[in-house]
Amino acid sequence: MNSFSYTRATNIATAVHELAEDREAALIAGGTNLIDLMKENVARPDRLVDITRLPLNRIEDLEDGGLRLGALVTNADTAYNEAVEIRYPLLSRAILAGASAQLRNMATNGGNLMQRTRCVYFYDTATPCNKREPGTGCSAIDGFNRMHAILGTSDQCIAVHPSDMCVALRALDAVVRVTGEDGDRTIPFAEFHRLPGDTPHIDTNLGAGEIITSIDLPPKGFPDHYAYLKVRDRTSYAFALVSVAAALEMDGATVTDARLALGGIAHKPWRDPNAEAMLNGIEATKDHFEAVGDAVVRNAKGFGHNTFKIQLAKRAVVRALQHAVRMGQR
């Protein structure tokens, strides 16, 4: 771990100024990902800006009927918040499917959005990695890539985004609120994370010097028909091979509105508008759901060890949709 200085920001403006003044600085709150990266010498900030005292630790109702999740609210407090559990149960389930209770007690909502891939080559500084050191190559493409992406890849990177929470937020059409030297702005969740393209080292569209202040949820939370399915090697504390967030509105046996987001298969939480549109107006049958699963993976590409994910993702979509239908029948 390299030497670094430490500053505690007492207000948002100070935190923004610290980042703008030193582009090698990093924000720290729960530190559940950053400290690991620093220990492995993957992240080498010369200054840590502690933002744990900023007034961003509340969950509040919005005037339009939505809900605002403060960036510094812990994952645990978010998952067990009464409004989240009742109005956005998909989000609560997704958070509780991720990490351990100890990590959820420390990890913050803003930090969850900013966590970096768990690709073993990214963490291994002895191997080439375009995400860690642009231009050196991607060791995963011809290496052991069982956990890697099958959609949205490039010849520069096939890493996946690790978050469970973000998959649910993508399905719910959340909005990320940020602030920087130029003031406040909002980023639709669909545009917050990036695919690797030619710049795999850039994970998000957060601007230099900007910090996340909150995540806003829209009024529609799909509280009746929802499911978060996480397929993993072991039930306890493992990252997803494939995960699916499914949210439905139904009129009897007919789907009237649908959201479908997947994790573990791409560099960002994956949502296919064309496949999702196939759900609207159809009868909730296995055959129809299988057609949707086929559409989701129609452009998928395996890299050897992870080719099994194509069929796994298709089957996971079907299972999640079936679970979402049954959820409202209890």
C-alpha positions, 0 to 999 in steps of 0.5 A, spaced: 500 500 500 502 506 498 503 512 502 497 517 502 494 523 506 488 523 509 482 529 509 475 529 513 470 533 509 465 537 513 461 539 507 459 537 500 463 543 497 469 541 501 469 534 498 468 537 491 474 542 492 478 536 494 477 532 488 478 538 483 484 540 487 487 533 486 485 528 481 489 522 484 485 523 491 479 518 492 473 519 496 472 514 502 466 512 506 465 505 508 471 503 504 469 496 503 472 496 496 477 501 496 481 498 501 481 492 498 484 495 492 489 499 495 492 493 499 493 489 492 496 496 490 491 496 484 488 503 487 494 508 489 490 514 491 495 520 494 489 522 498 483 519 501 477 524 503 473 522 508 466 523 507 462 520 512 460 526 516 456 529 510 449 530 510 447 524 505 445 519 510 437 519 510 432 516 506 426 521 504 420 521 500 419 525 494 414 530 492 412 525 486 411 519 490 418 516 489 424 515 494 430 518 495 436 514 498 442 518 501 449 516 498 451 515 505 446 510 507 448 503 508 446 498 504 443 494 510 439 500 512 437 501 505 435 494 505 431 494 511 428 501 511 420 500 511 419 504 505 424 500 501 421 494 503 414 495 502 414 500 496 421 497 492 421 490 495 425 488 489 431 493 491 431 490 498 431 483 496 437 484 491 441 488 496 440 482 501 443 477 496 449 481 496 455 480 500 455 479 508 451 482 513 458 485 516 459 488 509 452 491 508 453 494 515 459 498 512 458 499 505 454 505 502 449 506 497 454 511 493 460 506 494 456 500 491 455 504 485 462 505 484 465 499 486 470 496 481 470 489 477 472 483 481 476 480 475 482 476 478 486 479 472 484 486 474 486 484 481 493 481 479 498 486 478 503 481 475 498 480 469 496 485 463 489 488 464 487 494 460 482 496 466 488 497 470 493 499 465 490 501 459 494 499 453 497 492 456 491 487 454 486 483 457 488 477 460 481 474 461 480 473 453 484 468 452 485 466 460 480 463 465 474 467 464 468 463 467 466 469 471 466 474 465 461 477 460 457 475 455 454 481 452 457 488 451 464 486 451 470 489 447 476 486 444 479 491 450 475 488 456 470 482 458 470 484 465 463 484 469 460 489 474 459 486 481 453 489 484 447 486 486 444 492 488 445 496 481 441 490 477 435 492 481 436 500 480 437 499 473 430 495 473 427 500 477 429 506 472 433 510 478 436 516 477 443 518 480 444 525 483 451 528 483 454 534 484 461 538 482 464 544 481 459 546 476 453 544 480 448 539 481 446 534 475 442 528 474 444 521 471 439 516 469 441 509 471 441 507 464 447 512 463 451 511 469 455 505 468 459 504 461 460 498 457 468 497 456 469 499 448 476 502 447 476 505 454 475 500 459 478 503 465 473 508 465 467 505 469 462 510 469 460 517 466 461 521 473 465 527 471 472 529 474 470 532 481 463 530 482 460 526 487 454 522 488 449 525 493 443 520 492 439 515 488 432 517 486 427 512 485 421 513 481 414 512 484 413 505 480 416 500 485 412 494 482 411 491 489 406 485 487 410 481 482 417 481 483 423 477 483 431 477 484 434 471 482 442 470 483 445 464 480 452 463 484 457 457 485 455 457 493 449 460 496 453 464 501 457 471 499 459 469 492 458 474 486 453 472 481 454 468 475 448 470 472 443 475 476 436 477 474 431 482 477 424 482 474 418 486 475 411 486 472 405 489 473 399 484 471 392 484 469 390 477 471 394 472 467 396 478 462 403 482 463 401 489 462 408 492 464 415 489 465 422 490 467 428 486 466 435 487 468 441 482 468 447 482 472 454 478 472 453 478 464 456 485 462 460 491 464 454 494 467 447 492 469 444 489 462 437 491 460 435 489 453 429 494 451 427 489 445 426 483 449 423 487 455 418 489 450 416 482 448 413 481 455 408 487 454 401 484 453 403 477 453 400 471 457 405 469 463 406 462 460 413 459 460 413 458 452 412 466 452 418 467 457 423 462 454 422 467 447 424 473 452 430 469 454 432 467 447 431 474 445 436 477 451 442 472 449 441 473 442 447 477 441 451 473 447 458 471 446 462 466 450 469 466 451 470 458 452 470 457 460 464 462 460 460 460 454 455 456 459 452 463 461 449 463 455 444 458 456 444 459 464 442 467 463 436 464 458 434 459 464 435 464 469 430 469 465 425 464 465 425 462 472 425 469 475 419 471 471 415 465 473 417 467 480 415 474 479 408 472 477 407 467 483 409 472 488 403 476 487 399 470 487 401 469 495 
